[in-house]
Amino acid sequence: PMMAYMTLQTSKTMAIRIKQQSATAQKLAEFLQTHPKVQKVCYPGLKDHPQYELAQKQHNAGLHGGMLWFEVKGGVEAGKKLMDTAQRPWSLCENLGAVESIITAPAVMT
């Protein structure tokens, strides 16, 4: 019963949270595209994403979600260094079901 209650309580603000997550992810993706240490950014809200047009059609109101990925210049070693030095709110995590802001590197964590 408590889980059902908590689910109902959080569903009341879900639309607002999704809008904010999407807006934040979009800003972060655009920032990362211009960062000199970033090689590639993948987020469906970016115009250079290979499926941008499809995402615009299928994602309601241009909300593309809060998940993105990027590659840093310097390969795996540079990725490890980023993970070792990332400050909060980012936390090192191996699953995508977390509700926190997470950072992961599948090449070294799986």
All heavy atoms as an XYZ file, in Angstrom:
850
protein
N       0.803     -1.216      0.000
C       0.000      0.000      0.000
C       0.844      1.277      0.000
O       0.476      2.243     -0.646
C      -0.838     -0.114      1.273
C      -0.867     -1.568      1.616
C       0.397     -2.139      1.055
N       1.941      1.267      0.738
C       2.762      2.479      0.805
C       3.385      2.789     -0.557
O       3.453      3.955     -0.951
C       3.852      2.320      1.872
C       4.617      3.594      2.125
S       3.506      4.876      2.733
C       4.656      6.121      3.189
N       3.846      1.773     -1.277
C       4.427      1.991     -2.599
C       3.383      2.557     -3.558
O       3.682      3.443     -4.359
C       5.020      0.700     -3.160
C       6.299      0.271     -2.468
S       7.585      1.538     -2.506
C       8.002      1.515     -4.217
N       2.167      2.053     -3.487
C       1.095      2.573     -4.339
C       0.826      4.031     -4.008
O       0.656      4.874     -4.906
C      -0.167      1.735     -4.164
N       0.802      4.352     -2.734
C       0.596      5.736     -2.297
C       1.709      6.648     -2.822
O       1.454      7.722     -3.369
C       0.533      5.795     -0.761
C       0.551      7.201     -0.222
C      -0.596      7.989     -0.251
C       1.718      7.737      0.313
C      -0.571      9.290      0.244
C       1.747      9.024      0.807
C       0.596      9.796      0.770
O       0.632     11.077      1.249
N       2.954      6.209     -2.666
C       4.103      7.018     -3.111
C       4.083      7.192     -4.632
O       4.403      8.263     -5.144
C       5.417      6.374     -2.663
C       5.595      6.327     -1.163
S       5.565      7.949     -0.391
C       7.134      8.587     -0.898
N       3.712      6.157     -5.349
C       3.624      6.240     -6.810
C       2.580      7.263     -7.221
O       2.809      8.083     -8.113
C       3.293      4.864     -7.417
O       4.327      3.949     -7.056
C       3.179      4.943     -8.924
N       1.446      7.249     -6.573
C       0.401      8.230     -6.879
C       0.864      9.654     -6.567
O       0.580     10.593     -7.310
C      -0.874      7.914     -6.098
C      -1.670      6.727     -6.610
C      -2.828      6.412     -5.655
C      -2.208      6.999     -8.008
N       1.583      9.817     -5.474
C       2.062     11.137     -5.099
C       3.061     11.688     -6.118
O       3.005     12.855     -6.488
C       2.705     11.109     -3.701
C       1.723     10.845     -2.590
C       0.609     11.877     -2.545
O       0.859     13.074     -2.490
N      -0.625     11.415     -2.602
N       3.966     10.845     -6.569
C       4.979     11.321     -7.520
C       4.417     11.501     -8.918
O       4.949     12.282     -9.700
C       6.188     10.373     -7.570
O       5.753      9.082     -7.994
C       6.872     10.282     -6.224
N       3.347     10.794     -9.251
C       2.775     10.938    -10.594
C       2.149     12.315    -10.796
O       2.016     12.774    -11.924
C       1.760      9.828    -10.877
O       0.620      9.974    -10.055
N       1.802     12.985     -9.721
C       1.201     14.311     -9.820
C       2.161     15.336    -10.430
O       1.732     16.272    -11.083
C       0.733     14.790     -8.449
C      -0.426     14.003     -7.891
C      -0.785     14.475     -6.503
C      -1.906     13.639     -5.918
N      -2.241     14.071     -4.559
N       3.436     15.156    -10.192
C       4.428     16.120    -10.690
C       5.252     15.569    -11.850
O       6.228     16.198    -12.271
C       5.375     16.552     -9.555
O       6.038     15.388     -9.045
C       4.623     17.256     -8.442
N       4.878     14.412    -12.362
C       5.689     13.774    -13.403
C       5.843     14.649    -14.643
O       6.941     14.768    -15.190
C       5.121     12.418    -13.795
C       6.019     11.698    -14.804
S       5.433     10.053    -15.202
C       5.888      9.191    -13.724
N       4.786     15.268    -15.107
C       4.866     16.087    -16.322
C       5.861     17.228    -16.151
O       6.674     17.489    -17.044
C       3.486     16.628    -16.680
N       5.825     17.876    -15.014
C       6.757     18.989    -14.749
C       8.189     18.476    -14.707
O       9.100     19.093    -15.262
C       6.397     19.688    -13.421
C       5.036     20.359    -13.543
C       7.460     20.690    -13.011
C       4.459     20.828    -12.223
N       8.381     17.328    -14.051
C       9.734     16.774    -13.937
C      10.285     16.352    -15.293
O      11.455     16.576    -15.593
C       9.744     15.607    -12.952
C       9.574     16.086    -11.513
C       9.649     14.971    -10.482
N       8.411     14.202    -10.510
C       8.347     12.891    -10.690
N       9.433     12.181    -10.866
N       7.184     12.272    -10.695
N       9.452     15.761    -16.136
C       9.908     15.334    -17.463
C      10.275     16.552    -18.310
O      11.288     16.547    -19.010
C       8.856     14.454    -18.156
C       8.801     13.094    -17.454
C       9.148     14.290    -19.638
C       7.689     12.196    -17.928
N       9.480     17.600    -18.238
C       9.801     18.834    -18.978
C      11.146     19.387    -18.534
O      11.979     19.772    -19.356
C       8.708     19.881    -18.785
C       7.453     19.600    -19.549
C       6.403     20.670    -19.288
C       5.099     20.304    -19.959
N       4.030     21.249    -19.638
N      11.376     19.422    -17.231
C      12.633     19.961    -16.717
C      13.811     19.061    -17.069
O      14.876     19.540    -17.451
C      12.562     20.175    -15.210
C      13.781     20.875    -14.652
C      14.008     22.241    -15.263
O      13.126     23.089    -15.247
N      15.177     22.471    -15.829
N      13.632     17.751    -16.954
C      14.701     16.815    -17.319
C      15.090     16.985    -18.778
O      16.273     17.009    -19.115
C      14.261     15.374    -17.072
C      14.171     14.985    -15.637
C      13.538     13.615    -15.454
O      13.046     12.997    -16.393
N      13.525     13.136    -14.217
N      14.096     17.093    -19.640
C      14.364     17.245    -21.071
C      15.063     18.561    -21.365
O      16.005     18.603    -22.161
C      13.059     17.149    -21.869
O      12.516     15.860    -21.764
N      14.611     19.631    -20.736
C      15.231     20.946    -20.951
C      16.681     20.941    -20.469
O      17.574     21.467    -21.139
C      14.430     22.031    -20.235
N      16.918     20.328    -19.326
C      18.280     20.263    -18.785
C      19.173     19.406    -19.681
O      20.318     19.782    -19.969
C      18.255     19.701    -17.354
O      17.455     20.561    -16.545
C      19.661     19.604    -16.772
N      18.672     18.265    -20.136
C      19.450     17.395    -21.020
C      19.782     18.102    -22.328
O      20.897     17.979    -22.846
C      18.695     16.100    -21.291
N      18.837     18.861    -22.862
C      19.073     19.604    -24.104
C      20.196     20.625    -23.910
O      21.118     20.719    -24.717
C      17.791     20.316    -24.557
C      17.924     21.066    -25.856
C      17.986     20.173    -27.068
O      17.313     19.152    -27.126
N      18.800     20.530    -28.042
N      20.129     21.380    -22.819
C      21.163     22.387    -22.534
C      22.520     21.725    -22.326
O      23.543     22.217    -22.809
C      20.792     23.215    -21.305
C      19.665     24.179    -21.550
C      19.321     24.935    -20.283
C      18.117     25.828    -20.505
N      17.701     26.512    -19.277
N      22.523     20.626    -21.607
C      23.778     19.910    -21.359
C      24.359     19.367    -22.661
O      25.563     19.491    -22.915
C      23.553     18.785    -20.358
C      24.769     17.966    -19.954
C      25.853     18.850    -19.360
C      24.368     16.887    -18.973
N      23.519     18.790    -23.510
C      23.986     18.256    -24.795
C      24.570     19.372    -25.666
O      25.629     19.194    -26.280
C      22.839     17.560    -25.525
N      23.899     20.510    -25.706
C      24.403     21.640    -26.497
C      25.727     22.156    -25.937
O      26.640     22.494    -26.691
C      23.356     22.756    -26.535
C      22.138     22.370    -27.369
C      20.984     23.352    -27.241
O      21.112     24.374    -26.515
O      19.934     23.095    -27.861
N      25.842     22.211    -24.614
C      27.098     22.624    -23.992
C      28.220     21.646    -24.333
O      29.328     22.049    -24.717
C      26.941     22.725    -22.474
C      28.241     22.853    -21.738
C      28.925     24.062    -21.709
C      28.800     21.762    -21.100
C      30.132     24.169    -21.042
C      30.009     21.860    -20.433
C      30.681     23.079    -20.405
N      27.942     20.362    -24.202
C      28.966     19.352    -24.467
C      29.424     19.365    -25.920
O      30.594     19.100    -26.200
C      28.451     17.959    -24.085
C      28.306     17.709    -22.590
C      27.569     16.395    -22.339
C      29.663     17.702    -21.900
N      28.525     19.695    -26.839
C      28.913     19.770    -28.258
C      30.008     20.807    -28.484
O      30.798     20.666    -29.412
C      27.706     20.134    -29.121
C      26.873     18.963    -29.523
C      25.858     19.343    -30.577
O      25.217     20.385    -30.500
N      25.701     18.488    -31.567
N      30.050     21.824    -27.673
C      31.036     22.899    -27.856
C      32.271     22.719    -26.979
O      33.205     23.502    -27.082
C      30.406     24.270    -27.548
O      30.042     24.329    -26.163
C      29.179     24.510    -28.414
N      32.264     21.714    -26.121
C      33.386     21.533    -25.192
C      34.589     20.955    -25.935
O      34.466     19.978    -26.673
C      32.981     20.611    -24.049
C      33.898     20.695    -22.886
N      35.151     20.131    -22.895
C      33.756     21.295    -21.692
C      35.749     20.365    -21.744
N      34.912     21.078    -20.987
N      35.763     21.526    -25.730
C      36.952     21.073    -26.468
C      37.412     19.650    -26.140
O      38.127     19.044    -26.931
C      38.026     22.091    -26.078
C      37.555     22.700    -24.801
C      36.060     22.657    -24.841
N      36.989     19.097    -25.013
C      37.415     17.751    -24.641
C      36.381     16.675    -24.994
O      36.561     15.513    -24.659
C      37.737     17.690    -23.150
C      38.969     18.503    -22.776
C      39.330     18.322    -21.330
C      40.575     19.124    -20.985
N      40.947     18.962    -19.577
N      35.312     17.078    -25.662
C      34.255     16.137    -26.028
C      34.340     15.830    -27.516
O      34.403     16.728    -28.346
C      32.864     16.691    -25.656
C      31.761     15.798    -26.194
C      32.751     16.838    -24.147
N      34.346     14.558    -27.830
C      34.455     14.106    -29.215
C      33.098     13.986    -29.891
O      32.930     14.346    -31.048
C      35.165     12.755    -29.248
C      35.414     12.209    -30.630
C      36.297     10.976    -30.566
O      37.201     10.892    -29.750
N      36.014     10.020    -31.414
N      32.109     13.443    -29.166
C      30.799     13.187    -29.771
C      29.717     13.251    -28.702
O      29.930     12.832    -27.575
C      30.799     11.792    -30.414
C      29.516     11.414    -31.093
C      29.630     10.054    -31.762
C      28.334      9.737    -32.490
N      28.413      8.509    -33.236
N      28.550     13.781    -29.091
C      27.390     13.850    -28.196
C      26.201     13.226    -28.920
O      25.975     13.504    -30.096
C      27.046     15.305    -27.809
C      25.841     15.343    -26.887
C      28.238     16.003    -27.177
N      25.455     12.404    -28.225
C      24.274     11.779    -28.819
C      23.061     12.085    -27.948
O      22.967     11.632    -26.803
C      24.486     10.271    -28.931
S      23.174      9.453    -29.859
N      22.152     12.879    -28.504
C      20.903     13.227    -27.840
C      19.891     13.522    -28.939
O      20.173     14.304    -29.846
C      21.081     14.450    -26.922
C      19.837     14.792    -26.163
C      19.363     13.976    -25.144
C      19.120     15.942    -26.469
C      18.208     14.287    -24.452
C      17.959     16.257    -25.774
C      17.512     15.428    -24.767
O      16.368     15.738    -24.082
N      18.711     12.912    -28.897
C      17.759     13.066    -29.997
C      17.259     14.488    -30.225
O      16.713     14.790    -31.281
C      16.604     12.133    -29.628
C      16.843     11.683    -28.257
C      18.238     11.985    -27.878
N      17.472     15.375    -29.283
C      17.065     16.767    -29.454
C      18.067     17.608    -30.225
O      17.778     18.756    -30.573
N      19.237     17.058    -30.519
C      20.246     17.788    -31.288
C      19.967     17.629    -32.780
O      19.689     16.524    -33.251
C      21.648     17.264    -30.964
C      22.122     17.476    -29.529
C      23.470     16.799    -29.317
C      22.198     18.962    -29.194
N      20.074     18.713    -33.501
C      19.735     18.681    -34.926
C      20.639     17.761    -35.737
O      20.251     17.284    -36.795
C      19.743     20.092    -35.501
C      18.588     20.904    -34.976
C      18.514     22.267    -35.580
C      17.319     22.997    -34.967
N      17.195     24.354    -35.418
N      21.844     17.484    -35.249
C      22.735     16.589    -35.991
C      22.563     15.117    -35.593
O      23.269     14.249    -36.090
C      24.190     17.020    -35.845
C      24.722     16.890    -34.428
O      23.915     16.702    -33.489
O      25.946     16.998    -34.254
N      21.616     14.833    -34.713
C      21.332     13.441    -34.358
C      20.755     12.747    -35.592
O      19.906     13.311    -36.286
C      20.337     13.377    -33.200
C      20.114     12.002    -32.674
N      19.247     11.112    -33.261
C      20.657     11.353    -31.618
C      19.255      9.979    -32.588
N      20.105     10.107    -31.580
N      21.203     11.522    -35.906
C      20.757     10.853    -37.131
C      19.240     10.627    -37.209
O      18.693     10.499    -38.300
C      21.511      9.526    -37.135
C      22.154      9.402    -35.819
C      22.182     10.736    -35.171
N      18.563     10.594    -36.082
C      17.114     10.386    -36.095
C      16.363     11.587    -35.502
O      15.280     11.443    -34.939
C      16.761      9.100    -35.356
C      17.289      7.877    -36.075
C      16.908      6.596    -35.387
O      16.953      6.502    -34.169
N      16.522      5.608    -36.167
N      16.930     12.749    -35.662
C      16.319     13.969    -35.131
C      14.898     14.166    -35.647
O      13.977     14.430    -34.875
C      17.189     15.180    -35.480
C      16.560     16.501    -35.118
C      16.575     16.953    -33.803
C      15.956     17.298    -36.084
C      16.004     18.155    -33.457
C      15.383     18.512    -35.749
C      15.403     18.938    -34.436
O      14.832     20.134    -34.096
N      14.689     14.030    -36.945
C      13.361     14.251    -37.526
C      12.348     13.241    -36.977
O      11.216     13.606    -36.660
C      13.413     14.176    -39.056
C      14.197     15.304    -39.703
C      13.623     16.685    -39.409
O      12.381     16.811    -39.288
O      14.407     17.638    -39.287
N      12.759     12.003    -36.850
C      11.885     10.982    -36.287
C      11.547     11.316    -34.831
O      10.393     11.201    -34.405
C      12.540      9.603    -36.379
C      11.746      8.430    -35.820
C      10.445      8.234    -36.596
C      12.594      7.168    -35.847
N      12.549     11.727    -34.078
C      12.323     12.098    -32.674
C      11.347     13.267    -32.570
O      10.482     13.283    -31.694
C      13.649     12.442    -32.002
N      11.466     14.234    -33.467
C      10.556     15.378    -33.451
C       9.111     14.921    -33.677
O       8.190     15.482    -33.096
C      10.951     16.405    -34.507
C      12.243     17.138    -34.211
C      12.167     17.940    -32.923
O      12.614     17.502    -31.877
N      11.597     19.126    -32.991
N       8.934     13.918    -34.512
C       7.584     13.414    -34.790
C       7.042     12.570    -33.638
O       5.861     12.629    -33.323
C       7.586     12.564    -36.064
C       7.804     13.348    -37.329
C       7.867     12.406    -38.526
C       8.257     13.169    -39.786
N       8.468     12.260    -40.918
N       7.909     11.769    -33.034
C       7.441     10.788    -32.063
C       7.476     11.259    -30.615
O       6.724     10.757    -29.791
C       8.244      9.494    -32.200
C       7.981      8.784    -33.504
C       8.686      7.441    -33.581
O       9.524      7.106    -32.761
N       8.332      6.661    -34.578
N       8.349     12.180    -30.297
C       8.448     12.645    -28.911
C       7.491     13.806    -28.698
O       7.582     14.831    -29.364
C       9.871     13.064    -28.577
C      10.842     11.931    -28.627
N      12.192     12.116    -28.620
C      10.658     10.587    -28.682
C      12.797     10.949    -28.674
N      11.891     10.010    -28.712
N       6.599     13.633    -27.773
C       5.564     14.613    -27.496
C       6.156     15.978    -27.113
O       7.006     16.059    -26.221
C       4.663     14.099    -26.361
C       3.467     14.963    -26.121
O       2.968     15.628    -27.029
N       2.993     14.960    -24.896
N       5.735     17.009    -27.805
C       6.110     18.397    -27.502
C       7.624     18.623    -27.533
O       8.135     19.497    -26.846
C       5.532     18.815    -26.151
N       8.339     17.818    -28.297
C       9.793     17.985    -28.376
C      10.521     17.617    -27.098
O      11.648     18.041    -26.890
N       9.895     16.835    -26.252
C      10.535     16.390    -25.014
C      11.271     15.088    -25.299
O      10.659     14.057    -25.547
C       9.495     16.177    -23.911
C       8.681     17.404    -23.528
C       7.618     17.039    -22.510
C       9.582     18.508    -23.017
N      12.591     15.155    -25.270
C      13.412     14.018    -25.680
C      14.002     13.241    -24.507
O      14.863     12.388    -24.700
C      14.528     14.502    -26.602
C      14.003     15.209    -27.812
N      13.275     14.576    -28.792
C      14.057     16.509    -28.173
C      12.919     15.443    -29.725
N      13.381     16.619    -29.365
N      13.563     13.539    -23.317
C      14.007     12.778    -22.156
C      15.274     13.321    -21.524
O      15.869     14.285    -21.989
N      15.676     12.674    -20.462
C      16.804     13.148    -19.680
C      18.086     12.371    -19.881
O      19.069     12.610    -19.188
N      18.113     11.437    -20.816
C      19.298     10.606    -21.001
C      20.048     11.011    -22.269
O      19.443     11.200    -23.319
C      18.891      9.138    -21.095
C      20.078      8.205    -21.127
S      19.593      6.466    -21.253
C      18.649      6.256    -19.766
N      21.347     11.141    -22.137
C      22.209     11.399    -23.287
C      23.523     10.684    -23.055
O      23.806     10.234    -21.953
C      22.439     12.902    -23.489
C      23.148     13.666    -22.375
C      24.642     13.707    -22.591
C      22.596     15.070    -22.297
N      24.303     10.568    -24.098
C      25.648     10.022    -23.936
C      26.632     10.851    -24.731
O      26.263     11.536    -25.675
C      25.736      8.538    -24.266
C      25.501      8.128    -25.679
C      24.328      7.658    -26.203
C      26.440      8.112    -26.759
N      24.495      7.355    -27.529
C      25.781      7.624    -27.900
C      27.778      8.468    -26.879
C      26.411      7.487    -29.135
C      28.399      8.333    -28.108
C      27.723      7.847    -29.209
N      27.880     10.779    -24.290
C      28.928     11.494    -25.006
C      30.246     10.756    -24.844
O      30.421      9.962    -23.927
C      29.048     12.952    -24.532
C      29.496     13.124    -23.107
C      30.828     13.392    -22.819
C      28.596     13.056    -22.068
C      31.243     13.574    -21.514
C      28.997     13.234    -20.764
C      30.333     13.496    -20.482
N      31.128     11.006    -25.799
C      32.468     10.422    -25.761
C      33.472     11.549    -25.545
O      33.370     12.603    -26.178
C      32.775      9.723    -27.081
C      31.893      8.527    -27.343
C      32.157      7.884    -28.697
O      33.121      8.293    -29.398
O      31.401      6.972    -29.064
N      34.420     11.300    -24.663
C      35.462     12.293    -24.434
C      36.661     11.988    -25.328
O      36.906     10.830    -25.685
C      35.905     12.338    -22.955
C      34.783     12.854    -22.074
C      36.375     10.984    -22.465
N      37.369     13.038    -25.688
C      38.594     12.839    -26.462
C      39.629     12.187    -25.551
O      39.724     12.505    -24.372
C      39.113     14.187    -26.978
C      38.211     14.795    -28.024
C      38.735     16.129    -28.499
C      37.762     16.730    -29.513
N      38.159     18.089    -29.892
N      40.376     11.258    -26.091
C      41.395     10.581    -25.300
C      41.034      9.150    -24.953
O      41.783      8.469    -24.263
N      39.880      8.701    -25.398
C      39.506      7.303    -25.245
C      39.192      6.865    -23.831
O      38.778      7.656    -22.988
N      39.408      5.584    -23.576
C      39.035      4.961    -22.313
C      39.725      5.616    -21.125
O      39.098      5.865    -20.093
C      39.325      3.442    -22.350
C      39.091      2.804    -20.986
C      38.460      2.757    -23.396
N      41.000      5.918    -21.258
C      41.719      6.524    -20.130
C      41.140      7.887    -19.760
O      41.000      8.220    -18.585
C      43.216      6.639    -20.436
C      43.930      5.302    -20.452
C      43.712      4.496    -19.178
O      43.835      5.058    -18.062
O      43.407      3.294    -19.293
N      40.792      8.671    -20.758
C      40.172      9.979    -20.483
C      38.795      9.787    -19.855
O      38.395     10.550    -18.966
C      40.066     10.789    -21.764
N      38.067      8.767    -20.288
C      36.765      8.469    -19.700
C      36.884      8.066    -18.239
O      36.098      8.498    -17.396
N      37.882      7.238    -17.926
C      38.117      6.844    -16.533
C      38.443      8.061    -15.678
O      37.956      8.188    -14.556
C      39.264      5.842    -16.450
C      38.930      4.454    -16.909
C      40.166      3.570    -16.728
C      39.984      2.199    -17.289
N      41.210      1.382    -17.126
N      39.273      8.942    -16.207
C      39.645     10.144    -15.456
C      38.419     11.012    -15.176
O      38.249     11.525    -14.063
C      40.689     10.951    -16.225
C      41.182     12.165    -15.485
C      42.258     12.902    -16.249
C      42.686     14.137    -15.477
N      43.658     14.936    -16.211
N      37.548     11.148    -16.169
C      36.319     11.920    -15.972
C      35.467     11.290    -14.874
O      34.980     11.987    -13.982
C      35.525     12.010    -17.274
C      34.140     12.639    -17.163
C      34.242     14.099    -16.715
C      33.395     12.532    -18.475
N      35.290      9.985    -14.928
C      34.472      9.314    -13.914
C      35.075      9.453    -12.527
O      34.358      9.591    -11.545
C      34.299      7.840    -14.254
C      33.406      7.619    -15.438
S      32.947      5.907    -15.717
C      34.384      4.988    -15.289
N      36.397      9.432    -12.436
C      37.061      9.529    -11.135
C      37.000     10.941    -10.552
O      37.188     11.118     -9.352
C      38.523      9.091    -11.248
C      38.665      7.593    -11.467
O      37.693      6.850    -11.215
O      39.752      7.169    -11.910
N      36.765     11.939    -11.388
C      36.794     13.316    -10.905
C      35.436     14.012    -10.954
O      35.322     15.157    -10.529
C      37.806     14.162    -11.714
O      37.453     14.116    -13.096
C      39.223     13.636    -11.537
N      34.417     13.339    -11.462
C      33.079     13.953    -11.543
C      32.570     14.255    -10.138
O      32.645     13.418     -9.239
C      32.115     13.025    -12.271
N      32.057     15.465     -9.963
C      31.539     15.878     -8.662
C      30.023     15.749     -8.640
O      29.375     15.644     -9.672
C      31.947     17.323     -8.380
C      33.440     17.505     -8.314
C      33.834     18.961     -8.109
O      33.004     19.851     -8.119
N      35.112     19.195     -7.932
N      29.466     15.769     -7.469
C      28.015     15.719     -7.321
C      27.383     16.850     -8.107
O      27.976     17.896     -8.204
C      27.622     15.802     -5.858
C      28.074     14.571     -5.110
C      27.216     14.370     -3.869
N      27.566     13.148     -3.199
C      27.007     11.976     -3.446
N      26.094     11.866     -4.346
N      27.369     10.908     -2.793
N      26.226     16.671     -8.722
C      25.250     15.640     -8.414
C      25.500     14.316     -9.103
O      24.712     13.394     -8.964
C      23.941     16.249     -8.928
C      24.366     17.023    -10.122
C      25.711     17.588     -9.735
N      26.572     14.177     -9.869
C      26.826     12.945    -10.605
C      27.348     11.874     -9.671
O      28.206     12.119     -8.840
C      27.844     13.192    -11.723
C      27.399     14.302    -12.596
C      27.872     15.583    -12.577
C      26.364     14.282    -13.573
N      27.198     16.345    -13.497
C      26.265     15.570    -14.122
C      25.518     13.292    -14.037
C      25.354     15.897    -15.108
C      24.600     13.615    -15.025
C      24.534     14.901    -15.542
N      26.836     10.669     -9.824
C      27.355      9.546     -9.060
C      27.646      8.404    -10.017
O      26.967      8.232    -11.027
C      26.358      9.111     -7.975
O      25.119      8.759     -8.541
N      28.675      7.651     -9.685
C      29.086      6.517    -10.497
C      28.078      5.389    -10.288
O      27.767      5.026     -9.162
C      30.483      6.073    -10.079
C      31.193      5.054    -10.938
C      31.346      5.561    -12.367
C      32.556      4.738    -10.351
N      27.555      4.868    -11.367
C      26.487      3.881    -11.268
C      26.532      2.962    -12.477
O      26.888      3.393    -13.565
C      25.149      4.600    -11.192
S      23.761      3.520    -10.923
N      26.144      1.710    -12.286
C      26.164      0.753    -13.388
C      24.803      0.463    -13.986
O      24.705     -0.321    -14.908
C      26.794     -0.559    -12.913
C      28.261     -0.425    -12.634
C      28.908     -1.737    -12.324
O      28.340     -2.788    -12.671
O      29.990     -1.732    -11.748
N      23.735      1.059    -13.471
C      22.432      0.755    -14.056
C      21.730      2.025    -14.492
O      21.985      3.101    -13.975
C      21.567     -0.077    -13.101
C      20.837      0.743    -12.080
O      20.091      1.656    -12.417
N      21.012      0.418    -10.816
N      20.865      1.883    -15.459
C      20.148      3.031    -15.987
C      18.794      3.211    -15.326
O      18.013      4.054    -15.727
C      19.983      2.893    -17.508
C      21.292      2.798    -18.278
C      21.024      2.588    -19.757
C      22.137      4.031    -18.055
N      18.503      2.441    -14.287
C      17.243      2.557    -13.583
C      17.320      3.473    -12.386
O      16.352      3.654    -11.666
N      18.477      4.071    -12.160
C      18.640      4.963    -11.019
C      17.891      6.271    -11.261
O      17.717      6.697    -12.390
C      20.121      5.246    -10.796
N      17.461      6.894    -10.193
C      16.760      8.168    -10.321
C      17.709      9.349    -10.119
O      17.337     10.484    -10.326
C      15.577      8.269     -9.324
C      14.521      7.237     -9.653
C      16.058      8.113     -7.886
N      18.936      9.068     -9.737
C      19.923     10.117     -9.555
C      20.573     10.469    -10.893
O      20.402      9.763    -11.876
C      21.037      9.659     -8.591
C      20.576      9.246     -7.220
C      20.103      7.793     -7.168
O      20.393      7.014     -8.080
O      19.417      7.455     -6.201
N      21.320     11.562    -10.903
C      22.145     11.876    -12.068
C      23.339     10.941    -12.004
O      24.093     10.957    -11.042
C      22.611     13.331    -12.019
O      21.511     14.195    -12.099
N      23.497     10.116    -13.024
C      24.554      9.108    -12.978
C      25.530      9.287    -14.128
O      25.229      9.901    -15.142
C      23.985      7.676    -13.005
C      23.233      7.405    -14.313
C      23.095      7.426    -11.800
C      22.854      5.950    -14.514
N      26.715      8.745    -13.923
C      27.734      8.704    -14.964
C      28.216      7.258    -15.026
O      28.410      6.617    -14.000
C      28.880      9.698    -14.672
C      29.873      9.735    -15.804
C      29.541      9.413    -13.343
C      30.890     10.869    -15.699
N      28.343      6.755    -16.220
C      28.760      5.370    -16.396
C      29.621      5.248    -17.632
O      29.512      6.064    -18.548
C      27.533      4.431    -16.469
O      27.987      3.085    -16.572
C      26.651      4.754    -17.649
N      30.464      4.252    -17.651
C      31.302      3.984    -18.830
C      31.226      2.486    -19.116
O      31.944      1.690    -18.512
C      32.743      4.408    -18.580
N      30.342      2.087    -20.015
C      30.160      0.654    -20.287
C      31.451     -0.055    -20.683
O      31.607     -1.229    -20.386
C      29.151      0.648    -21.442
C      28.415      1.928    -21.307
C      29.417      2.914    -20.761
N      32.368      0.623    -21.322
C      33.606     -0.020    -21.758
C      34.431     -0.546    -20.593
O      35.174     -1.511    -20.745
C      34.436      0.954    -22.584
N      34.298      0.047    -19.426
C      35.095     -0.395    -18.274
C      34.255     -0.902    -17.121
O      34.794     -1.435    -16.160
C      36.028      0.734    -17.770
C      37.054      1.079    -18.816
C      35.245      1.956    -17.342
N      32.936     -0.759    -17.207
C      32.094     -1.138    -16.069
C      31.268     -2.381    -16.319
O      30.641     -2.894    -15.401
C      31.163      0.031    -15.710
C      31.907      1.248    -15.202
S      30.825      2.638    -14.883
C      30.013      2.088    -13.405
N      31.196     -2.861    -17.549
C      30.363     -4.031    -17.802
C      31.195     -5.196    -18.272
O      32.315     -5.082    -18.632
C      29.289     -3.730    -18.867
O      29.915     -3.269    -20.052
C      28.311     -2.710    -18.356
